[in-house]
Amino acid sequence: MKKILLTGGGTAGHVTPNIALIPSLRKLNYEIKYIGSYDGIEKKLIEELDIPYKGISSGKFRRYMSLKNFSDPFRVLKGYREAKKFVKEYKPDVLFSKGGFVSVPVVFACKKYKVPIIIHESDMTPGLANRLSIPYAKTVCHNFPETKNYLPEGKSLLTGSPIRAELLSGHKETGLKFCGFDNSKPVIMVTGGSLGAVALNKAVRDALPELTKDFNIVHLCGKGKIDDSLKNTPSYIQFDYIKDEMKDLFAMADIIISRAGANAICEIQALCKPNILVPLPASASRGDQILNAKSFKKQGFSEVLDEETLTTDLLISTVRNMYANKNKYIDAMKASNMTDAVATIINLIESTVK
């Protein structure tokens, strides 16, 4: 039996692309095991799929002063020892790493035992964990054409991000019924991620009197960010978080307004949904969402609005212009060569193992 080791953790974005590969790997009779942190979000997500899970010690590499900068290197060394022991016993044929700091000792351990390493980088520029790991990789898969400029020659492969198959199986009618909408208006879906986006939430809510004249709006506003005063607003419904029904909301949406996290926008692109991106500002991040959004705009997939200059009138006019020209965005996304990342990456894994 072919053996694959998966790793990645810290956020859902470092796990869900791995999860998207699992059904295809099972069909090809791979034995699958996963290494993550002791109690990270990846542990629950992977164990729900009945995949054997190994937790290791992990630490974060910080760019700012913190007392943990002195203790975390010892956690990383411990994680490396644990990963080495596991890899030596399991003897995988290939490692697929989605990144996050827990992946670094796993990559180093696989390098020691000459296990071929495939890395996936979601953002346009590699994060620190992947930058430490890339020298040891055979191939680095990525989502953005520009990422090739940041990778060693001969290692890059433009794949897009693996998308969970269930997201492609939603039903518009089920989504409309779930939200209590009829089919008389097009639908805008707004999402700021699991934690929500305060500035985006405010701009959308301020625009409701105008937007609800022509659109139904489903607003995924983030945990603890529901506005009770808007609960009975016609053509508007809000949820703090959605899981199982997400595929039906995607199927129902005519336009999506979103943050610009790499996995989120790659899901939007795979579903060919016209979208308006409001990236997390540089003051609150390393600027990766801004670069992601600019790349999608350059490719004709998206329109981009800066949070610092976001106004109600600008949001309304952008939505209306996008809906009037929606086929332009749909056609650009359909023409992309990143519409089946799962198949591309599975073929790469197969060729690497053989």
C-alpha positions, 0 to 999 in steps of 0.5 A: 500500500502507498503511504502518504503523510499530511501535515499543516496546522494553526488555522483552518486554511492550513488544514482544509486543502489537505482535507480536500485531497483525502477522498481522492487519496482513499480512492487510490488506496493510499494509507493516510496519516496526519501530523499536527500540533497537540491541540490545534484546530487540525486535530479535531478536523482530521480526527472527524475523518477517521485519519490516524493523527499524531500530535507533536510539540510546536512553536511559533517564529515571531517577528516581535519581542516576546518571552515565548521567543526564548521557550518556543525553540525548545518546543520546535526541537522537541517537535522535530524529535517526535516527528523523526521518530514517527517518520522513521516508524511510518516510512511514508512514500511522500509528504504533502505539507500545507504549511503552518509552523507545525509543518516545519519539524515534519519537513525537516524530519522527512528530509532526514529520511529522504522522503520526497516533500511536496509543499503547497503555498496559498498566499502570493508570497510564501509565509515564514514557515514555508520559506524555511521548508521550501529548500527541502521540497521537490515541488511547491504548488501555489495559487498565484502566477506571481508566486513563481517569482519567489520560488527556486527555479524548477520547483514551482507548479501553479495548481490553485488550491484544492477545494472540498468536493462538497462545495461543488455540490450545493443547490440554489433552491436549498440555499434560498429555502434555508435563508427564507428568500424567494427567487425574485432577486439576485443574491449577495453573500457577504463573508468576513471569515469565521471571526468576521470583519468589523469594517466590512460588516458596518459598510454592508449594514449601512448599505442595506436600505439601497442594496435590499431594493434590488438584492437579497443579502445573506451576511456571515458576520462572524461569531458574536457580531450579529446585529439584533436590530436588523433581524427583521430587515426584509431581504436580509438575513445574518448568521454568525457562522455556517458550516454544513449549509455553506455549499448551498449558500455558495450555489445561491450567491450571484455575487460574493463580498469577502475578505481575501484570504487565499483559501477563501478566494480560491473557493470563490474562483473555483465556483466562478462567482463574481466577487468583491474583495476587501482585504485585511489591511497591512496594519493588521497583517503582513499584507498577504491579503492585499497581494492576493486581491491584487492578483485576482483583480489583475486576472479579471476575477475580482474587484478590490476595495480598500478597507481604509477608503471603503464607503457606503456609496462606493460599495453600492456602486461597485455591487451594481456595476459588478452585477451588470457585468457579471459574465465578464468575471465568470468568463475570466474564472472559467478560462483559468487553468486552476479549476481542478487543483485536486486532480493536478495535485493528486497526479503530482503525488502519484508521479512523485511516489512512482 
